[in-house]
Amino acid sequence: MEYRRQPQSAWELLGDIGYAAISVWKGLWLTLRVLFRPKVTQQYPFRHHPEKEWRPQPGYRGDFALIADPERPGGTRCIACLACQNACPDGCIHITAEGKGKERHPTAFYLDAGLCMYCWMCVEVCPVGAITTTRDYHNVTYDPTKLIRDLEDLKARGEGIAEPEVPVAPEKTTLASGKKKGGDDES
Amino acid sequence: MSDLLYTTGAVLSEWFIRLLTGWGVPADWAKIIAEVFAWGIGSAWGLIVIMLAALVFIYGERKVAGYIQSRLGPARCGPAGVFQSFPDALKLLLKEDIVPAEADKVLHWLGPVIFLVGSALAFVVIPWDRGRNTAALMDANIGLLYAAAVSSLAMAGIIVGGWGSNNKWSLLGAIRGAAQMVSYEVPLLLALLCVVMQAETLSLGGIVENQHGGLVHWNIARPWLWLPMLIFIICSIAEVNRTPFDLPEAESELVSGYHTEYSGMKFALYFLGEYGNVYLVSIIFTVLFLGGWQSPLGNPDPLALPGLLWLLGKALVFVLILMWVRWTLPRLRVDQLMAMSWKLLIPAGFIALAIMVGVVLAGVA
């Protein structure tokens, strides 16, 4: 910070007063402009503005979906191998299944999103890429039971999704020394 | 309306004097007692104004603060949060009133009371509207002096509360408040003196009458009063202890300053008094420089609005300016605060006074 010495003459004093007045006015002008500018706050979820909505990046872990299989009309890719149910650390997936071999499919698929910790183990373990997270985050509710997804719900959410949300490896931004890789090498 | 108030007051006063003399009180004494009672009743009206104003200003302050910081401010209680003040007030009423064990019980109680009474008393001399006796509840011929003196009582409230709390932060805040008050009262009175020389009266009603006839006749349109106006604005911010002069309660340094040890209703009284003082200086600014209750379009008012509306509306604009300044400028250091008053504002006040003397001698005013 620059240290301002005491004014030595009346002219310097007047200059300081003028400098102070200009500084004060700059600040006031800035706050006045911000006062009338549109505000950044969005009252989500009470006032919903779809056009201002936040769009998550690829790899975002939102609500769950089961991806439909074109070869099994009305069905999903899920072969009910229970791998996800067994892999889930929270035990939030419950599957009942019927059929043998290629006919095997889930008859009930419950996923408690309120219990889920979004560790993505179910997505990673799935041999056929049936279960995935979506980028839909509008799942706020007052009633926790509404967070339990059933088969129909998951199917509906999977409509239009071709492939599971691919886990995006975090960019290797830091080296072991903590320095940033690439970019501003000089700094 | 104002005539009715005045007539009712006169009738009540006469009845009271007759009652007292009927009890054997000497007539002179009865008059004095009746006068004292009348001032008390008048300041009750001041209290009502303060409470209503505080309800509006607490909401306004938070909303302005939010907007300046690109937030929305209170938005959940009623449409755009307009009812936010009521739960706030209710919370203060219901909170436990804690008195520290080592505090001076009497002074701890007395502090907020003096603070609020000081600002309520000053509302008595404000001319609210046109009409008989210029519709101040008591239009004293020393109105301005009275208002300046009585509003200084607030500082006594701060010192008493800060001392009575028996807390070092409170005491530091109170001492800072006292120093600030002493320093800023001087340039403030110099600025007031210029206006008094212009109007040639100390009565607030008289000062308003002096600005008769629309915007061009107001004191704000008289260039030789611009310097006093600037001094008045700066000093009034210091008098009501708001940022950038909020050293008595500097949150980041003194916890909460003189009201650190207060909670519940007593804190609410301090809070009310603060907003009461804010509105008081705004109204006094309006009376001194913005023509009081008069319409800017000239007299009689072409819009035929009540003078009370003009007065409160103009004062509201000044309150908004105070809020704008508060949420823009950072707090001064103590030495900067003192230097600003003694090295800058007081000399500027004397210069303004000299200019005013010159204007009066030249016969322009």
Interface residues (C-beta under 8 A of the other chain):
Chain A: I17 V24 G27 L28 L30 T31 L32 V34 L35 R37 K39 V40 T41 Q43
Chain B: V64 G66 Y67 I68 Q69 S70 R71 L72 A75 W324 V325 W327 T328 L329 L344
